[in-house]
Amino acid sequence: MLTEDQIARYSRHIILKEVGGKGQKKLFDGKVMIIGAGGLGSPIALYLAAAGVGTIGIADADVVDLSNLQRQVIHQTKDVGIAKVLSAKEKMQAINPELTVNTYEEWISAANITDIIKDYDFVIDGTDNFAAKFLINDACVLAGKPYSHGGILQFDGQTITIEPGKSACYRCIFPTPPPKDAIPTCSTAGVIGVLPGVIGTIQATEAIKFLLGKGELLTGRLLTYSALRMRFREVPIKKNGKCPICGDNPTITQVVDELDALNVCDLEK
């Protein structure tokens, strides 16, 4: 039973026939894990909090830096030097005090990721390096956890949703990581500040749709976005029978750190 305050807070959800009171209850009961409290994680965390997702986990070992504030909208100038997960939690609970926000002030690695994601319904990748992205993919596929991949660089972004056992995974597209430092990160190549807002909001939408059981998820389709050209493009992606983790004869049966441990989870800075 919704309280009067909850009915007022979520009234624009409740009047949607796809949501209603029952759908809002599903959001209350939902658990979403966000890995990365930076550019992508910021809009994801804010919108999931506002939507009333009842339990949200957020993992990041970094602290807020002045250079983050150009795009990481969950953090403020007063937060410089504070752990990103604590800064994010403060803003999320300021929007919605009813939330449970679980913070993980640590880099994800093969040693901890399975335990971190195990209690969540949906996982969101808000990281900015290939080692972390492959680690998240592998952990979610092996655990059967649906998740949203997102990536941003300069003026371009991409996102896809993976449902293990049903859709193509990240390794179906990219079987192995590129050589270390072959592709620059946002900290070395730059990123337009609004870009993570576009991609992160789409990722948050996917999580909400999944919890509601409504709409068509972004599975089997890699959505790319060019801010300079203001164009979206969908690239059909099929399950790859030769995929090393979800193919016919998988060779990956446990999570491992692809690159040296110091760089495994250098989240979006």
Contacts in CASP RR format, 6 or more apart in sequence:
PFRMAT RR
TARGET T0000
AUTHOR 0000-0000-0000
METHOD contacts of the structure
MODEL  1
MLTEDQIARYSRHIILKEVGGKGQKKLFDGKVMIIGAGGLGSPIALYLAA
AGVGTIGIADADVVDLSNLQRQVIHQTKDVGIAKVLSAKEKMQAINPELT
VNTYEEWISAANITDIIKDYDFVIDGTDNFAAKFLINDACVLAGKPYSHG
GILQFDGQTITIEPGKSACYRCIFPTPPPKDAIPTCSTAGVIGVLPGVIG
TIQATEAIKFLLGKGELLTGRLLTYSALRMRFREVPIKKNGKCPICGDNP
TITQVVDELDALNVCDLEK
2 10 0 8 1.000
2 14 0 8 1.000
2 21 0 8 1.000
2 24 0 8 1.000
2 25 0 8 1.000
6 24 0 8 1.000
6 98 0 8 1.000
7 14 0 8 1.000
9 96 0 8 1.000
10 21 0 8 1.000
10 24 0 8 1.000
10 52 0 8 1.000
13 19 0 8 1.000
13 20 0 8 1.000
13 21 0 8 1.000
13 23 0 8 1.000
13 24 0 8 1.000
13 27 0 8 1.000
13 51 0 8 1.000
14 20 0 8 1.000
14 21 0 8 1.000
14 24 0 8 1.000
18 212 0 8 1.000
18 214 0 8 1.000
18 215 0 8 1.000
19 212 0 8 1.000
19 214 0 8 1.000
23 212 0 8 1.000
24 52 0 8 1.000
26 211 0 8 1.000
26 212 0 8 1.000
26 213 0 8 1.000
27 51 0 8 1.000
27 52 0 8 1.000
27 53 0 8 1.000
27 54 0 8 1.000
27 208 0 8 1.000
27 211 0 8 1.000
27 212 0 8 1.000
28 52 0 8 1.000
28 53 0 8 1.000
28 54 0 8 1.000
29 54 0 8 1.000
30 53 0 8 1.000
30 54 0 8 1.000
30 55 0 8 1.000
30 121 0 8 1.000
30 211 0 8 1.000
31 53 0 8 1.000
31 54 0 8 1.000
31 55 0 8 1.000
31 56 0 8 1.000
31 57 0 8 1.000
31 119 0 8 1.000
31 120 0 8 1.000
31 121 0 8 1.000
31 122 0 8 1.000
32 48 0 8 1.000
32 53 0 8 1.000
32 55 0 8 1.000
32 56 0 8 1.000
32 57 0 8 1.000
32 120 0 8 1.000
32 121 0 8 1.000
32 122 0 8 1.000
32 123 0 8 1.000
32 124 0 8 1.000
32 207 0 8 1.000
32 211 0 8 1.000
33 56 0 8 1.000
33 57 0 8 1.000
33 58 0 8 1.000
33 59 0 8 1.000
33 116 0 8 1.000
33 117 0 8 1.000
33 120 0 8 1.000
33 122 0 8 1.000
33 123 0 8 1.000
33 124 0 8 1.000
34 41 0 8 1.000
34 44 0 8 1.000
34 45 0 8 1.000
34 48 0 8 1.000
34 56 0 8 1.000
34 57 0 8 1.000
34 58 0 8 1.000
34 59 0 8 1.000
34 124 0 8 1.000
34 126 0 8 1.000
35 59 0 8 1.000
35 60 0 8 1.000
35 108 0 8 1.000
35 116 0 8 1.000
35 123 0 8 1.000
35 124 0 8 1.000
35 125 0 8 1.000
35 126 0 8 1.000
35 127 0 8 1.000
35 132 0 8 1.000
35 136 0 8 1.000
35 267 0 8 1.000
36 58 0 8 1.000
36 59 0 8 1.000
36 60 0 8 1.000
36 84 0 8 1.000
36 126 0 8 1.000
36 127 0 8 1.000
36 267 0 8 1.000
36 268 0 8 1.000
37 45 0 8 1.000
37 58 0 8 1.000
37 59 0 8 1.000
37 60 0 8 1.000
37 62 0 8 1.000
37 72 0 8 1.000
37 74 0 8 1.000
37 84 0 8 1.000
37 85 0 8 1.000
37 87 0 8 1.000
37 88 0 8 1.000
37 267 0 8 1.000
38 60 0 8 1.000
38 62 0 8 1.000
38 68 0 8 1.000
38 71 0 8 1.000
38 72 0 8 1.000
38 74 0 8 1.000
38 75 0 8 1.000
38 84 0 8 1.000
38 126 0 8 1.000
38 196 0 8 1.000
38 267 0 8 1.000
38 268 0 8 1.000
38 269 0 8 1.000
39 68 0 8 1.000
39 71 0 8 1.000
39 72 0 8 1.000
39 73 0 8 1.000
39 126 0 8 1.000
39 152 0 8 1.000
39 196 0 8 1.000
39 197 0 8 1.000
39 200 0 8 1.000
39 268 0 8 1.000
40 124 0 8 1.000
40 125 0 8 1.000
40 126 0 8 1.000
40 127 0 8 1.000
40 128 0 8 1.000
40 150 0 8 1.000
40 151 0 8 1.000
40 152 0 8 1.000
40 196 0 8 1.000
40 197 0 8 1.000
40 199 0 8 1.000
40 200 0 8 1.000
40 203 0 8 1.000
40 268 0 8 1.000
41 58 0 8 1.000
41 72 0 8 1.000
41 74 0 8 1.000
41 88 0 8 1.000
41 124 0 8 1.000
41 126 0 8 1.000
41 196 0 8 1.000
41 200 0 8 1.000
41 268 0 8 1.000
42 71 0 8 1.000
42 72 0 8 1.000
42 73 0 8 1.000
42 74 0 8 1.000
42 75 0 8 1.000
42 88 0 8 1.000
42 196 0 8 1.000
42 197 0 8 1.000
43 73 0 8 1.000
43 74 0 8 1.000
43 196 0 8 1.000
43 197 0 8 1.000
43 200 0 8 1.000
43 201 0 8 1.000
43 204 0 8 1.000
44 124 0 8 1.000
44 126 0 8 1.000
44 200 0 8 1.000
44 201 0 8 1.000
44 203 0 8 1.000
44 204 0 8 1.000
44 207 0 8 1.000
45 56 0 8 1.000
45 58 0 8 1.000
45 74 0 8 1.000
45 88 0 8 1.000
45 91 0 8 1.000
45 92 0 8 1.000
46 73 0 8 1.000
46 74 0 8 1.000
46 91 0 8 1.000
46 92 0 8 1.000
46 95 0 8 1.000
47 201 0 8 1.000
47 204 0 8 1.000
47 205 0 8 1.000
48 56 0 8 1.000
48 204 0 8 1.000
48 207 0 8 1.000
48 208 0 8 1.000
49 56 0 8 1.000
49 91 0 8 1.000
49 92 0 8 1.000
49 93 0 8 1.000
49 95 0 8 1.000
49 96 0 8 1.000
49 99 0 8 1.000
49 101 0 8 1.000
50 95 0 8 1.000
50 96 0 8 1.000
51 204 0 8 1.000
51 208 0 8 1.000
52 96 0 8 1.000
52 98 0 8 1.000
52 99 0 8 1.000
53 99 0 8 1.000
53 207 0 8 1.000
53 208 0 8 1.000
53 211 0 8 1.000
54 98 0 8 1.000
54 99 0 8 1.000
54 100 0 8 1.000
55 99 0 8 1.000
55 100 0 8 1.000
55 101 0 8 1.000
55 102 0 8 1.000
55 120 0 8 1.000
56 92 0 8 1.000
56 99 0 8 1.000
56 100 0 8 1.000
56 101 0 8 1.000
56 102 0 8 1.000
57 101 0 8 1.000
57 102 0 8 1.000
57 103 0 8 1.000
57 104 0 8 1.000
57 120 0 8 1.000
58 85 0 8 1.000
58 88 0 8 1.000
58 89 0 8 1.000
58 101 0 8 1.000
58 102 0 8 1.000
58 103 0 8 1.000
58 104 0 8 1.000
59 85 0 8 1.000
59 103 0 8 1.000
59 104 0 8 1.000
59 105 0 8 1.000
59 106 0 8 1.000
59 108 0 8 1.000
59 116 0 8 1.000
60 83 0 8 1.000
60 84 0 8 1.000
60 85 0 8 1.000
60 88 0 8 1.000
60 104 0 8 1.000
60 105 0 8 1.000
60 267 0 8 1.000
61 83 0 8 1.000
61 105 0 8 1.000
61 106 0 8 1.000
61 107 0 8 1.000
61 265 0 8 1.000
61 267 0 8 1.000
62 83 0 8 1.000
62 84 0 8 1.000
62 267 0 8 1.000
62 269 0 8 1.000
63 81 0 8 1.000
63 82 0 8 1.000
63 83 0 8 1.000
63 84 0 8 1.000
64 72 0 8 1.000
64 75 0 8 1.000
64 79 0 8 1.000
64 80 0 8 1.000
64 81 0 8 1.000
64 82 0 8 1.000
64 83 0 8 1.000
64 84 0 8 1.000
64 87 0 8 1.000
65 80 0 8 1.000
65 81 0 8 1.000
65 269 0 8 1.000
66 77 0 8 1.000
66 80 0 8 1.000
67 269 0 8 1.000
68 75 0 8 1.000
68 84 0 8 1.000
68 269 0 8 1.000
69 75 0 8 1.000
69 76 0 8 1.000
69 77 0 8 1.000
69 80 0 8 1.000
70 193 0 8 1.000
71 191 0 8 1.000
71 192 0 8 1.000
71 193 0 8 1.000
71 194 0 8 1.000
71 195 0 8 1.000
71 196 0 8 1.000
71 197 0 8 1.000
72 84 0 8 1.000
72 196 0 8 1.000
72 268 0 8 1.000
73 197 0 8 1.000
74 87 0 8 1.000
74 88 0 8 1.000
74 91 0 8 1.000
74 92 0 8 1.000
75 84 0 8 1.000
75 87 0 8 1.000
75 88 0 8 1.000
75 91 0 8 1.000
76 87 0 8 1.000
79 87 0 8 1.000
83 103 0 8 1.000
83 105 0 8 1.000
85 103 0 8 1.000
85 104 0 8 1.000
85 105 0 8 1.000
86 103 0 8 1.000
86 105 0 8 1.000
88 101 0 8 1.000
88 103 0 8 1.000
89 101 0 8 1.000
89 103 0 8 1.000
92 99 0 8 1.000
92 101 0 8 1.000
93 99 0 8 1.000
93 101 0 8 1.000
104 116 0 8 1.000
106 112 0 8 1.000
107 264 0 8 1.000
107 265 0 8 1.000
107 266 0 8 1.000
107 267 0 8 1.000
108 116 0 8 1.000
108 132 0 8 1.000
108 135 0 8 1.000
108 136 0 8 1.000
108 264 0 8 1.000
108 265 0 8 1.000
109 135 0 8 1.000
109 257 0 8 1.000
109 261 0 8 1.000
109 264 0 8 1.000
109 265 0 8 1.000
110 135 0 8 1.000
110 254 0 8 1.000
110 255 0 8 1.000
110 256 0 8 1.000
110 257 0 8 1.000
110 264 0 8 1.000
113 135 0 8 1.000
113 136 0 8 1.000
113 139 0 8 1.000
113 255 0 8 1.000
114 139 0 8 1.000
114 142 0 8 1.000
114 143 0 8 1.000
114 255 0 8 1.000
117 123 0 8 1.000
117 139 0 8 1.000
117 140 0 8 1.000
117 143 0 8 1.000
117 145 0 8 1.000
118 143 0 8 1.000
120 145 0 8 1.000
121 145 0 8 1.000
121 146 0 8 1.000
121 210 0 8 1.000
121 211 0 8 1.000
122 145 0 8 1.000
122 146 0 8 1.000
122 147 0 8 1.000
122 148 0 8 1.000
122 207 0 8 1.000
122 210 0 8 1.000
122 211 0 8 1.000
123 136 0 8 1.000
123 140 0 8 1.000
123 145 0 8 1.000
123 146 0 8 1.000
123 147 0 8 1.000
123 148 0 8 1.000
124 147 0 8 1.000
124 148 0 8 1.000
124 203 0 8 1.000
124 204 0 8 1.000
124 207 0 8 1.000
125 132 0 8 1.000
125 133 0 8 1.000
125 136 0 8 1.000
125 137 0 8 1.000
125 147 0 8 1.000
125 148 0 8 1.000
125 149 0 8 1.000
125 150 0 8 1.000
125 151 0 8 1.000
126 150 0 8 1.000
126 151 0 8 1.000
126 200 0 8 1.000
126 203 0 8 1.000
126 267 0 8 1.000
126 268 0 8 1.000
127 133 0 8 1.000
127 136 0 8 1.000
127 265 0 8 1.000
127 267 0 8 1.000
127 268 0 8 1.000
128 151 0 8 1.000
128 152 0 8 1.000
128 185 0 8 1.000
128 186 0 8 1.000
128 187 0 8 1.000
128 266 0 8 1.000
128 267 0 8 1.000
128 268 0 8 1.000
128 269 0 8 1.000
129 185 0 8 1.000
129 263 0 8 1.000
129 265 0 8 1.000
129 266 0 8 1.000
129 267 0 8 1.000
130 177 0 8 1.000
130 178 0 8 1.000
130 183 0 8 1.000
130 258 0 8 1.000
130 259 0 8 1.000
131 177 0 8 1.000
131 257 0 8 1.000
131 258 0 8 1.000
131 259 0 8 1.000
131 263 0 8 1.000
131 264 0 8 1.000
131 265 0 8 1.000
132 264 0 8 1.000
132 265 0 8 1.000
132 266 0 8 1.000
132 267 0 8 1.000
133 149 0 8 1.000
133 151 0 8 1.000
133 170 0 8 1.000
134 170 0 8 1.000
134 171 0 8 1.000
134 174 0 8 1.000
134 176 0 8 1.000
134 177 0 8 1.000
134 258 0 8 1.000
135 255 0 8 1.000
135 257 0 8 1.000
135 258 0 8 1.000
135 264 0 8 1.000
135 265 0 8 1.000
136 147 0 8 1.000
136 149 0 8 1.000
137 147 0 8 1.000
137 149 0 8 1.000
137 162 0 8 1.000
137 169 0 8 1.000
137 170 0 8 1.000
137 171 0 8 1.000
137 245 0 8 1.000
138 171 0 8 1.000
138 245 0 8 1.000
138 252 0 8 1.000
138 255 0 8 1.000
138 256 0 8 1.000
139 145 0 8 1.000
139 255 0 8 1.000
140 146 0 8 1.000
140 147 0 8 1.000
140 162 0 8 1.000
140 164 0 8 1.000
141 162 0 8 1.000
141 164 0 8 1.000
141 165 0 8 1.000
141 169 0 8 1.000
141 171 0 8 1.000
141 245 0 8 1.000
141 246 0 8 1.000
142 245 0 8 1.000
142 253 0 8 1.000
142 254 0 8 1.000
142 255 0 8 1.000
143 164 0 8 1.000
144 164 0 8 1.000
144 165 0 8 1.000
145 164 0 8 1.000
146 161 0 8 1.000
146 162 0 8 1.000
146 163 0 8 1.000
146 164 0 8 1.000
146 210 0 8 1.000
147 161 0 8 1.000
147 162 0 8 1.000
148 159 0 8 1.000
148 160 0 8 1.000
148 161 0 8 1.000
148 162 0 8 1.000
148 203 0 8 1.000
148 206 0 8 1.000
148 207 0 8 1.000
148 218 0 8 1.000
149 158 0 8 1.000
149 159 0 8 1.000
149 160 0 8 1.000
149 161 0 8 1.000
149 162 0 8 1.000
149 170 0 8 1.000
150 157 0 8 1.000
150 158 0 8 1.000
150 159 0 8 1.000
150 160 0 8 1.000
150 199 0 8 1.000
150 200 0 8 1.000
150 203 0 8 1.000
151 157 0 8 1.000
151 158 0 8 1.000
151 159 0 8 1.000
151 199 0 8 1.000
152 186 0 8 1.000
152 191 0 8 1.000
152 195 0 8 1.000
152 196 0 8 1.000
152 199 0 8 1.000
152 268 0 8 1.000
153 183 0 8 1.000
153 184 0 8 1.000
153 185 0 8 1.000
153 186 0 8 1.000
153 189 0 8 1.000
153 190 0 8 1.000
153 191 0 8 1.000
154 189 0 8 1.000
154 190 0 8 1.000
154 191 0 8 1.000
154 192 0 8 1.000
155 191 0 8 1.000
155 192 0 8 1.000
155 195 0 8 1.000
155 226 0 8 1.000
155 227 0 8 1.000
155 228 0 8 1.000
156 195 0 8 1.000
156 224 0 8 1.000
156 225 0 8 1.000
156 226 0 8 1.000
156 227 0 8 1.000
157 195 0 8 1.000
157 198 0 8 1.000
157 199 0 8 1.000
157 224 0 8 1.000
157 225 0 8 1.000
157 226 0 8 1.000
158 199 0 8 1.000
158 222 0 8 1.000
158 223 0 8 1.000
158 224 0 8 1.000
158 225 0 8 1.000
159 199 0 8 1.000
159 200 0 8 1.000
159 202 0 8 1.000
159 203 0 8 1.000
159 206 0 8 1.000
159 218 0 8 1.000
159 222 0 8 1.000
159 223 0 8 1.000
160 168 0 8 1.000
160 170 0 8 1.000
160 173 0 8 1.000
160 218 0 8 1.000
160 219 0 8 1.000
160 220 0 8 1.000
160 221 0 8 1.000
160 222 0 8 1.000
160 223 0 8 1.000
160 237 0 8 1.000
161 167 0 8 1.000
161 206 0 8 1.000
161 210 0 8 1.000
161 217 0 8 1.000
161 218 0 8 1.000
161 219 0 8 1.000
162 168 0 8 1.000
162 169 0 8 1.000
162 170 0 8 1.000
162 219 0 8 1.000
163 217 0 8 1.000
163 219 0 8 1.000
164 246 0 8 1.000
165 246 0 8 1.000
166 219 0 8 1.000
167 219 0 8 1.000
167 220 0 8 1.000
167 237 0 8 1.000
167 239 0 8 1.000
168 219 0 8 1.000
168 220 0 8 1.000
168 237 0 8 1.000
168 238 0 8 1.000
168 239 0 8 1.000
168 240 0 8 1.000
168 243 0 8 1.000
168 246 0 8 1.000
169 239 0 8 1.000
169 243 0 8 1.000
169 245 0 8 1.000
169 246 0 8 1.000
171 240 0 8 1.000
171 243 0 8 1.000
171 244 0 8 1.000
171 245 0 8 1.000
171 246 0 8 1.000
171 252 0 8 1.000
172 237 0 8 1.000
172 238 0 8 1.000
172 239 0 8 1.000
172 240 0 8 1.000
172 241 0 8 1.000
172 243 0 8 1.000
172 246 0 8 1.000
172 247 0 8 1.000
173 222 0 8 1.000
173 237 0 8 1.000
173 240 0 8 1.000
175 240 0 8 1.000
175 242 0 8 1.000
175 243 0 8 1.000
175 244 0 8 1.000
176 244 0 8 1.000
177 258 0 8 1.000
177 259 0 8 1.000
180 259 0 8 1.000
180 260 0 8 1.000
180 263 0 8 1.000
185 266 0 8 1.000
185 268 0 8 1.000
185 269 0 8 1.000
186 268 0 8 1.000
186 269 0 8 1.000
187 269 0 8 1.000
192 227 0 8 1.000
194 227 0 8 1.000
195 225 0 8 1.000
195 227 0 8 1.000
196 268 0 8 1.000
198 225 0 8 1.000
198 227 0 8 1.000
199 225 0 8 1.000
202 218 0 8 1.000
202 223 0 8 1.000
206 217 0 8 1.000
206 218 0 8 1.000
209 215 0 8 1.000
209 217 0 8 1.000
210 217 0 8 1.000
220 236 0 8 1.000
220 237 0 8 1.000
220 238 0 8 1.000
221 234 0 8 1.000
221 235 0 8 1.000
221 236 0 8 1.000
221 237 0 8 1.000
222 234 0 8 1.000
222 235 0 8 1.000
222 237 0 8 1.000
223 232 0 8 1.000
223 233 0 8 1.000
223 234 0 8 1.000
223 235 0 8 1.000
224 232 0 8 1.000
224 233 0 8 1.000
224 234 0 8 1.000
224 235 0 8 1.000
225 231 0 8 1.000
225 232 0 8 1.000
225 233 0 8 1.000
226 233 0 8 1.000
239 246 0 8 1.000
239 247 0 8 1.000
240 246 0 8 1.000
240 247 0 8 1.000
241 247 0 8 1.000
241 248 0 8 1.000
242 248 0 8 1.000
243 250 0 8 1.000
244 250 0 8 1.000
244 251 0 8 1.000
244 252 0 8 1.000
245 251 0 8 1.000
245 252 0 8 1.000
257 264 0 8 1.000
258 264 0 8 1.000
END
